[in-house]
Amino acid sequence: MRANRTSLSLALLALAAPACAPAPPPAAPAPAQAPAAAPAPAAPTPAAQPSASEQAERFLADYQTQYQKMYYAAQLADWASNTHIVEGDTTNAARTRRAQEALTAFTGSSENIQRVRGFLEQRDRLTPLQVRELEKILYTAAGAPQTAADVVRARIAAETQQTEKLYGFQFTLGGKPVTPNRIDEILRTSRDPRERRAAWEASKAVGPTLKPGIVQLRDLRNGVVKSLGYHDFFTYQVSDYGMTTPEMLALDDTLVAQLWPLYRELHTWARYELARRYHAPVPDLIPAHWLPNRWGQDWSALVEVKGVNVDSALATRSPEWVVQQAEGFYRSIGFPALPPSFWQNSSLYPVAADAPYKKNTHASAWHMDLGSDVRSLMSVENNAEWFETANHELGHIYYYMSYSRPEVPLVLREGANRAYHEGIGTMIGMAASQRRFLANKGLVPANVQVDQRAQLLKEALNYVVFIPFSAGTMTRWEHSLYSEGLPPDRFNARWWELAARYQGIAPPSPRGEQWADALTKTHINDDPAQYYDYALSNALLFQLHNHIARNILHQDPHDTDYSGNQQVGKFLYDLMAPGASRDWRQVLQETTGQQLNAQAMVDYFAPLYTWLREQNRGRRYTLPETPPAGM
């Protein structure tokens, strides 16, 4: 660890030295009549001491060289653990654990922490970019400080085991193995309530397997960050936004409140529509298995937009075509081709049914070396959901590529905040679902007449419905877990309390604490305490989309096509290229003229709100007029 070899005492002495030592005064000239004398030995001139900024720059250069090597090794190991899961084989898990331990021993080293703190004590002598780099290094250190080395090692081991339990689990339906994709397909398409309930309950079977691990991980994650002064892991994750936990929860509640009148109308409409569909009495809370998503976070499959049957058009295409078309879109707006290594190293398609291994089925994008090695992990099939997902995931990939340049230091090669990555990816996914885009791609007839109201309803059942789940149920449950010490014998009760209040949904029948339904959501296990990122990203994407539609394309925000427009590409590149080298609030203000809020979403769906009010006239509302907050 070359960055650690200078002792702390020497480093602090160097920092205390003046930026430039004064030169000695000139010697007085000898009298002219004096006899010549042998010159006295010249006093050595003190070498100029490097400035605090120069010392910081040397430290940062050494740190980032070592960090990149170790980060890459850890990513390669983690990639193998996610793409080649063999039951009973611990080789990948052991490799991942060793690589993570080496990385965290470096990033969390006591000497690095002390040196960074020393530099930050002189922040007025550093450049703003150096300060951002140093603060990011200190934040990263808090995730695995060697001041709590035993806890860090235990956390890494526990997280590796939890990942294997989650993605190595064999789901079954009717006593036969079933894939998560098949479960999702049943929930999207089946009209048989019994089949739907069986599929929904099958999707929850993994929860009990994960519960002991999450109890252990809660304590380990909290223990790790407390050693650097954070109250709990949730507070630590929120701090990456430059916000406190109360500020983040208040922002989440604001998003829910802004959209609550519309969500309340959608909930009422769905209760009556689903009761009619399943020939059942209208419920107060929507039974979870009636909804086309395992967690009730996306109801868009309830609506089919006539004339925009993308599944039918994609049935004759290959999964490979789906990904190639996504790349083609980005190239059309001015971005470069994906590097050959992307196609060689990514895992883009489902594992064969008879393969001797499994893989993580949750779509993700990977920046392996914080440089040119970018990859995606997907299970692409030729349907509309994966068409949108492929466009979304490549949004992350092109974000990585945009800020992987010398002007952006390695430790700042990430989104302006975590929501930016999701916001941009999801915005592209949404734009790739609009009529004008699909028609120009040949996926729907060029002269197709689209039911705009149905299209708007379908979008609302995706984007609006997602806010109470992400900003409410998920965020509040993880806050309870980490900040409030939620006891294990209250895991399921708390989950369904939140789902009832924020989403207005309930399980098909009472679910006791022998279940752990929250834990079936992958993020709680392996992307913890940051699901509010997705809520903020939804608000962000509509702000950005509104700007692109109205100010660049001059098109109706409901019916756009970004393809082929170089100005759109430039806008996105200018937004993405700084990475995290600038404050996210400043970037958002410059791009949209606003701070983060959901008003652009409210405006986008205003015509739908008026229609829903008419549809729901005379119907009984079961969600309160006052939005949930502070629960």
C-alpha positions in Angstrom: 0.0 0.0 0.0 2.2 2.8 -1.3 -0.2 5.5 -0.1 0.3 4.4 3.5 4.0 4.3 3.8 4.6 7.8 5.0 4.2 8.0 8.7 1.5 10.2 10.1 3.9 12.4 12.1 6.0 13.2 9.1 2.9 14.0 7.0 1.6 16.4 9.7 5.0 18.0 9.9 5.1 18.5 6.2 1.6 20.0 6.2 2.7 22.5 8.9 5.6 23.8 6.8 5.1 27.1 5.0 4.3 26.9 1.3 7.6 28.3 0.3 10.6 28.9 2.7 12.0 32.5 2.6 15.3 32.9 0.8 18.3 34.0 3.0 19.1 37.8 2.8 22.0 38.6 0.5 25.5 38.9 2.0 26.9 42.4 2.5 29.6 43.2 0.0 33.2 43.1 1.3 35.1 46.4 1.5 37.1 47.1 -1.7 40.4 47.5 0.1 40.2 44.3 2.1 42.6 41.6 1.1 41.1 38.7 -0.7 40.0 35.8 1.5 39.0 32.3 0.8 35.3 32.2 0.3 33.3 30.7 3.2 31.3 27.6 2.3 27.9 28.7 1.2 25.0 27.8 3.5 22.7 25.2 1.9 19.6 26.7 0.5 16.5 25.1 2.0 14.5 23.2 -0.5 11.1 24.7 -1.1 8.5 22.7 0.8 5.5 21.6 -1.2 2.3 23.4 -0.6 -0.6 21.8 1.2 -2.4 21.5 -2.2 0.7 19.9 -3.8 0.9 17.4 -1.0 -2.7 16.6 -1.2 -2.4 16.1 -4.9 0.4 13.6 -4.4 -1.6 11.7 -1.8 -4.6 11.7 -4.1 -2.7 10.4 -7.0 -1.1 7.6 -5.0 -4.4 6.7 -3.4 -6.3 6.5 -6.6 -3.7 4.4 -8.4 -3.9 1.8 -5.6 -7.7 2.2 -5.2 -8.3 1.4 -8.9 -6.3 -1.8 -8.8 -8.0 -3.1 -5.7 -11.5 -1.9 -6.8 -11.1 -3.7 -10.1 -10.0 -6.9 -8.4 -13.0 -6.7 -6.1 -15.4 -6.0 -8.9 -14.1 -9.0 -10.9 -14.6 -11.3 -8.0 -18.1 -9.9 -7.3 -19.0 -10.3 -11.0 -18.1 -13.9 -10.8 -20.2 -14.3 -7.7 -23.2 -12.8 -9.4 -22.9 -14.6 -12.8 -21.8 -18.1 -11.8 -23.5 -19.4 -8.7 -23.0 -23.1 -8.1 -24.8 -24.6 -5.2 -22.3 -25.9 -2.7 -19.3 -24.3 -4.4 -17.7 -21.7 -2.2 -14.8 -20.8 -4.5 -16.3 -17.5 -5.8 -17.5 -16.5 -2.4 -14.0 -17.0 -0.9 -12.4 -15.0 -3.7 -15.0 -12.2 -3.4 -14.4 -12.1 0.4 -10.6 -11.8 0.0 -10.9 -9.1 -2.6 -13.4 -7.1 -0.6 -11.3 -7.5 2.5 -8.2 -6.2 0.7 -10.1 -3.2 -0.8 -11.7 -2.2 2.5 -8.4 -2.6 4.4 -7.0 0.0 2.1 -9.9 2.4 1.8 -10.6 2.2 5.5 -7.0 2.2 6.8 -6.5 4.3 9.9 -3.6 6.1 8.3 -5.6 7.1 5.2 -8.4 8.3 7.5 -5.9 10.4 9.6 -4.2 11.8 6.5 -7.4 12.8 4.9 -8.6 14.5 8.1 -5.3 16.3 8.3 -5.7 17.6 4.8 -9.3 18.6 5.4 -8.2 20.7 8.4 -6.5 22.9 5.8 -9.3 22.9 3.3 -8.9 26.6 2.7 -5.4 25.9 1.2 -6.8 23.2 -1.2 -8.8 23.4 -4.4 -12.5 22.8 -4.3 -12.0 19.6 -6.4 -9.4 18.3 -3.9 -11.8 18.9 -1.1 -14.5 16.9 -2.9 -12.1 14.0 -3.5 -10.9 13.9 0.1 -14.5 14.1 1.5 -15.5 11.2 -0.8 -12.5 9.1 0.4 -13.4 9.8 4.0 -17.0 8.8 3.2 -15.8 5.6 1.6 -13.6 4.9 4.6 -16.5 5.0 6.9 -18.1 2.1 5.1 -15.2 -0.2 6.2 -12.9 1.5 8.7 -10.0 -0.5 9.9 -10.6 1.0 13.3 -13.4 -1.7 13.4 -11.5 -4.3 11.3 -13.1 -7.3 12.8 -16.6 -5.9 12.3 -15.8 -5.1 8.6 -14.5 -8.6 7.9 -17.6 -10.1 9.5 -19.9 -7.8 7.4 -18.2 -8.7 4.2 -18.5 -12.4 4.9 -22.2 -12.0 5.9 -23.0 -10.0 2.8 -21.4 -12.6 0.5 -23.3 -15.4 2.2 -26.6 -13.4 1.9 -26.1 -12.8 -1.8 -25.6 -16.5 -2.4 -28.7 -17.4 -0.4 -30.8 -14.8 -2.3 -29.7 -15.7 -5.8 -29.1 -19.3 -5.2 -32.6 -20.0 -3.9 -34.7 -22.4 -5.9 -38.2 -21.1 -6.3 -40.9 -23.7 -6.7 -44.5 -23.6 -7.9 -46.8 -26.5 -7.6 -43.9 -28.6 -6.4 -41.8 -27.8 -9.5 -38.9 -25.5 -10.0 -39.8 -22.1 -11.4 -37.8 -19.1 -12.4 -38.4 -15.5 -11.1 -39.1 -14.5 -14.7 -41.9 -17.1 -14.9 -43.4 -15.9 -11.6 -43.3 -12.3 -12.9 -45.0 -13.5 -16.2 -47.8 -15.1 -14.3 -48.4 -12.0 -12.2 -48.4 -9.8 -15.4 -50.7 -12.0 -17.5 -52.8 -14.5 -15.5 -56.5 -13.8 -14.9 -56.9 -16.8 -12.5 -56.8 -15.5 -8.9 -55.7 -19.0 -7.6 -52.8 -19.2 -10.0 -51.8 -15.6 -9.2 -51.9 -16.2 -5.4 -49.8 -19.4 -5.7 -47.2 -17.5 -7.8 -47.2 -14.5 -5.4 -46.8 -16.8 -2.4 -44.0 -18.7 -4.2 -42.2 -15.4 -4.7 -42.2 -14.9 -0.9 -40.8 -18.3 0.0 -37.2 -17.0 0.1 -37.9 -14.5 2.9 -37.4 -16.9 5.9 -34.1 -18.1 4.4 -32.8 -14.5 4.4 -34.1 -13.3 7.8 -31.2 -14.5 10.0 -28.7 -13.0 7.6 -30.4 -9.6 7.6 -30.6 -9.5 11.4 -26.9 -10.1 11.5 -26.2 -7.6 8.7 -28.2 -4.9 10.4 -26.0 -5.0 13.4 -22.8 -5.3 11.4 -23.6 -2.4 9.0 -24.6 -0.2 11.9 -21.4 -1.2 13.9 -19.1 -0.4 11.0 -20.2 3.2 10.4 -20.6 4.1 14.1 -16.8 3.9 14.4 -16.6 7.1 12.3 -19.4 8.9 14.1 -22.5 8.0 12.2 -25.6 7.1 14.3 -26.5 4.2 12.0 -26.2 2.8 8.5 -29.3 4.6 7.1 -27.9 7.9 8.3 -24.5 7.1 6.7 -26.1 6.3 3.3 -28.2 9.5 3.4 -25.1 11.6 4.2 -23.8 11.0 0.7 -26.4 13.5 -0.5 -25.1 16.1 1.9 -28.3 15.7 3.8 -29.4 14.6 7.3 -31.9 11.7 7.8 -34.7 14.1 8.8 -34.1 16.1 5.7 -34.2 13.0 3.5 -37.4 11.7 5.1 -39.0 15.1 4.7 -38.0 15.2 1.0 -39.5 11.8 0.5 -42.7 12.8 2.3 -42.9 15.9 0.1 -42.8 13.8 -3.1 -45.5 11.5 -1.7 -47.6 14.5 -0.7 -47.3 16.2 -4.1 -48.5 13.0 -5.9 -50.9 11.8 -3.2 -54.1 13.2 -4.8 -53.3 11.5 -8.1 -52.2 8.2 -6.3 -55.5 8.2 -4.3 -57.4 8.4 -7.6 -55.3 5.6 -9.2 -55.8 3.4 -6.1 -59.6 3.9 -6.2 -59.7 3.2 -9.9 -57.6 0.0 -9.5 -59.8 -1.3 -6.6 -62.9 -1.2 -8.7 -61.2 -2.3 -11.9 -59.5 -5.3 -10.3 -62.7 -6.3 -8.4 -64.5 -6.4 -11.7 -61.7 -8.4 -13.3 -61.7 -11.0 -10.6 -65.4 -11.1 -10.0 -64.9 -10.1 -6.3 -66.3 -7.5 -3.9 -64.4 -4.2 -4.0 -61.8 -4.4 -1.2 -60.6 -1.5 1.0 -57.0 -2.5 0.5 -55.9 -4.1 -2.8 -54.9 -7.8 -2.3 -51.2 -7.9 -3.2 -51.6 -10.9 -5.5 -54.1 -9.0 -7.6 -51.3 -6.7 -8.7 -48.9 -7.4 -11.6 -45.8 -7.0 -9.6 -44.4 -9.0 -6.6 -44.2 -5.9 -4.4 -47.0 -3.8 -5.8 -44.5 -1.2 -7.1 -45.6 -1.2 -10.7 -49.2 -1.7 -11.9 -48.7 -0.8 -15.5 -49.5 -4.3 -16.8 -53.1 -3.6 -15.8 -53.5 -1.5 -19.0 -52.8 -2.5 -22.6 -52.5 0.5 -24.9 -54.2 -0.3 -28.2 -51.9 0.2 -31.2 -48.8 -0.1 -29.0 -48.5 -3.9 -28.6 -44.7 -3.9 -28.4 -44.6 -7.5 -27.1 -46.2 -8.7 -30.3 -43.7 -6.7 -32.4 -40.8 -8.1 -30.4 -42.0 -11.7 -30.6 -40.2 -12.0 -34.0 -37.0 -10.3 -32.7 -34.2 -11.8 -30.8 -32.9 -10.8 -27.3 -29.7 -9.8 -29.1 -31.6 -7.4 -31.3 -33.2 -5.8 -28.2 -29.8 -4.9 -26.8 -28.3 -3.8 -30.2 -31.3 -1.5 -30.7 -30.6 0.1 -27.3 -27.0 0.8 -28.3 -28.2 2.2 -31.6 -30.4 4.7 -29.9 -27.4 6.2 -27.9 -25.2 6.2 -31.0 -27.9 8.1 -32.9 -27.8 11.0 -30.4 -24.0 11.3 -30.6 -22.6 8.8 -28.1 -19.8 6.3 -29.3 -20.2 2.6 -29.9 -20.0 0.4 -26.8 -16.5 -1.0 -26.5 -15.9 -4.6 -27.7 -15.2 -5.6 -24.2 -18.8 -4.8 -23.3 -20.1 -7.5 -25.6 -17.4 -10.0 -24.7 -17.7 -9.7 -20.9 -21.3 -8.8 -20.2 -23.9 -11.4 -19.1 -26.9 -10.2 -21.1 -29.2 -13.2 -21.5 -30.9 -15.8 -19.3 -28.9 -18.8 -18.2 -30.0 -22.0 -20.0 -32.4 -24.1 -18.1 -30.0 -27.0 -18.0 -26.9 -25.0 -17.1 -25.0 -26.2 -14.0 -25.1 -22.7 -12.4 -27.4 -19.8 -11.8 -26.9 -16.1 -11.9 -28.3 -12.9 -10.3 -31.5 -12.2 -12.3 -31.7 -8.5 -11.3 -30.7 -6.2 -14.1 -27.7 -4.0 -13.3 -24.8 -2.1 -14.9 -21.2 -2.4 -13.7 -18.3 0.0 -14.0 -15.6 -2.6 -13.3 -12.4 -0.6 -13.2 -13.8 3.0 -13.1 -12.4 3.3 -16.6 -13.1 1.5 -19.9 -14.4 -1.9 -18.6 -18.1 -1.5 -18.5 -20.6 -4.4 -18.4 -24.2 -5.2 -17.9 -25.8 -8.1 -16.1 -29.3 -8.8 -17.5 -31.5 -11.7 -18.5 -32.9 -10.0 -21.7 -35.9 -11.6 -23.4 -37.8 -10.3 -26.4 -40.6 -8.4 -24.6 -41.5 -4.8 -23.9 -40.3 -5.0 -20.3 -36.8 -6.0 -21.3 -36.8 -3.6 -24.2 -37.3 -0.7 -21.7 -34.8 -2.3 -19.3 -32.1 -2.6 -21.9 -32.4 1.1 -22.7 -32.3 1.9 -19.0 -29.2 -0.2 -18.2 -27.3 1.3 -21.2 -28.1 4.7 -19.8 -26.0 3.7 -16.8 -23.3 2.4 -19.1 -23.1 5.6 -21.1 -23.1 7.6 -17.9 -20.0 5.7 -16.8 -18.4 6.3 -20.2 -19.2 10.0 -20.1 -17.3 10.7 -16.8 -14.5 8.3 -17.3 -12.1 11.0 -18.5 -9.0 12.5 -17.0 -10.8 15.7 -15.8 -12.9 13.6 -13.4 -10.8 11.9 -10.6 -11.4 8.2 -10.1 -13.1 8.6 -6.7 -15.6 11.1 -8.2 -16.6 8.9 -11.2 -20.2 8.4 -10.2 -23.4 10.2 -10.6 -23.9 13.8 -9.3 -25.8 11.9 -6.6 -27.0 8.3 -6.6 -30.4 9.4 -8.0 -28.9 10.9 -11.1 -27.8 7.5 -12.4 -31.3 6.0 -11.9 -33.1 9.2 -13.1 -31.3 9.3 -16.4 -31.5 5.6 -17.1 -35.2 5.5 -16.2 -35.9 8.6 -18.3 -34.4 6.9 -21.4 -36.5 3.8 -20.6 -39.6 5.9 -20.4 -38.8 7.8 -23.6 -38.2 4.4 -25.3 -41.8 3.5 -24.5 -43.5 6.5 -26.1 -45.5 6.2 -29.4 -43.3 8.5 -31.5 -40.1 6.6 -30.6 -41.7 3.2 -31.1 -43.2 4.2 -34.5 -39.8 5.5 -35.7 -38.2 2.2 -34.6 -40.8 0.2 -36.6 -42.2 -1.4 -33.5 -45.7 0.0 -34.1 -47.2 1.2 -37.3 -46.2 4.7 -38.3 -49.8 5.9 -38.6 -50.9 4.1 -35.4 -53.7 5.9 -33.5 -52.8 5.6 -29.8 -55.3 6.0 -27.0 -53.4 8.8 -25.3 -55.4 8.5 -22.1 -54.7 4.8 -21.9 -51.0 5.5 -22.5 -51.0 8.1 -19.8 -52.8 5.8 -17.4 -50.2 3.0 -18.1 -47.4 5.4 -17.4 -49.0 6.6 -14.2 -49.4 3.1 -13.0 -45.7 2.7 -13.4 -44.1 6.0 -12.3 -46.7 7.5 -9.9 -47.5 4.2 -8.2 -43.8 3.7 -7.6 -43.4 6.8 -5.4 -45.4 5.6 -2.4 -43.6 2.3 -2.5 -40.1 3.7 -2.9 -40.3 6.9 -0.9 -42.7 5.4 1.6 -42.8 1.6 2.2 -39.2 0.8 1.4 -37.6 3.9 2.8 -39.5 3.8 6.0 -39.0 0.1 6.6 -35.2 0.4 6.2 -35.2 3.5 8.4 -37.0 1.4 11.0 -34.5 -1.4 10.5 -31.3 0.6 10.9 -32.2 3.8 12.8 -35.0 2.5 15.1 -33.8 -1.0 15.8 -36.9 -2.8 14.4 -37.0 -6.1 16.3 -37.1 -9.3 14.2 -40.5 -10.3 15.5 -41.9 -7.1 14.0 -40.4 -7.4 10.5 -43.5 -8.6 8.7 -45.9 -6.6 10.7 -44.1 -3.4 10.1 -43.8 -4.1 6.3 -47.5 -4.6 5.9 -48.4 -1.6 8.1 -46.4 0.5 5.8 -47.7 -1.1 2.6 -51.3 -0.5 3.9 -50.6 3.1 4.7 -48.5 4.2 1.8 -49.7 1.9 -1.0 -53.1 0.8 0.2 -52.4 -2.9 -0.3 -52.6 -6.0 1.8 -51.5 -9.6 1.6 -54.0 -12.3 0.4 -54.2 -13.5 4.0 -52.5 -12.6 7.3 -48.7 -13.1 7.1 -47.1 -13.8 10.5 -43.5 -13.4 11.5 -42.6 -16.8 10.2 -42.4 -14.9 6.9 -40.1 -12.0 6.0 -41.8 -10.5 3.0 -39.7 -7.3 3.0 -36.5 -9.3 2.5 -37.7 -10.7 -0.8 -36.8 -7.3 -2.2 -33.3 -7.7 -3.4 -32.2 -4.2 -2.5 -32.7 -4.7 1.2 -30.1 -7.4 1.1 -27.5 -6.2 -1.3 -28.2 -2.5 -2.0 -29.2 -1.4 1.5 -30.7 1.8 2.9 -30.8 3.8 -0.3 -34.0 2.9 -2.0 -35.1 6.5 -1.8 -32.6 7.0 -4.7 -35.2 5.5 -7.0 -38.0 7.8 -5.7 -35.8 10.9 -6.2 -34.8 9.6 -9.6 -38.4 9.4 -10.7 -38.9 13.1 -9.8 -35.7 14.0 -11.5 -36.4 12.1 -14.7 -39.6 14.1 -15.3 -37.8 17.4 -14.7 -35.2 16.4 -17.2 -37.6 14.9 -19.7 -39.8 18.1 -19.5 -36.7 20.2 -20.3 -35.7 18.0 -23.3 -39.3 17.8 -24.7 -40.2 21.5 -24.4 -36.8 23.2 -24.8 -34.9 21.0 -27.2 -37.3 18.8 -29.2 -40.3 21.2 -29.0 -42.5 18.1 -28.8 -45.4 17.1 -26.5 -43.7 15.6 -23.4 -46.2 12.7 -23.8 -45.1 11.8 -27.3 -41.4 12.3 -28.0 -38.5 10.7 -29.8 -35.0 11.6 -28.7 -33.5 9.5 -31.5 -31.1 11.2 -33.9 -31.1 14.5 -32.1 -27.6 15.6 -31.4 -28.7 18.4 -29.1 -30.3 15.9 -26.8 -27.1 14.0 -26.7 -25.1 17.1 -25.9 -27.5 18.0 -23.1 -27.2 14.5 -21.6 -23.4 14.5 -22.0 -23.0 17.9 -20.4 -25.2 16.6 -17.5 -23.3 13.3 -17.1 -19.7 14.3 -17.9 -18.9 16.0 -14.5 -19.7 12.9 -12.6 -19.7 13.8 -8.9 -17.1 16.6 -9.3 -19.9 19.2 -8.8 -22.7 19.6 -6.3 -25.9 17.9 -7.4 -28.1 20.8 -6.4 -26.1 23.2 -8.6 -26.3 20.8 -11.5 -30.1 20.4 -11.2 -30.7 24.1 -10.8 -28.6 24.8 -14.0 -30.3 22.1 -16.1 -34.0 22.6 -15.0 -34.1 25.9 -13.2 -35.6 24.1 -10.1 -34.7 22.2 -7.1 -35.8 18.6 -6.8 -39.6 18.2 -6.6 -42.4 16.2 -8.2 -44.2 19.2 -9.8 -43.1 18.1 -13.3 -44.8 14.7 -12.6 -48.0 16.4 -11.4 -48.1 18.5 -14.6 -47.4 15.6 -16.9 -50.3 13.6 -15.5 -52.7 16.5 -15.0 -55.0 15.4 -17.9 -55.2 11.9 -16.4 -56.1 13.3 -12.9 -59.1 15.1 -14.4 -60.3 11.9 -16.2 -59.8 9.7 -13.0 -61.9 12.1 -11.0 -64.7 11.6 -13.4 -64.3 7.8 -13.4 -64.3 7.6 -9.6 -67.3 9.8 -9.1 -69.7 8.0 -6.7 -67.1 5.5 -5.8 -65.9 5.0 -2.2 -62.4 6.1 -1.4 -60.4 4.1 1.2 -57.2 6.1 1.3 -57.3 9.3 3.4 -57.2 12.7 1.8 -54.2 13.5 4.0 -51.0 11.9 2.7 -49.0 9.7 5.1 -46.0 11.4 6.7 -43.6 10.8 9.7 -44.8 7.2 10.2 
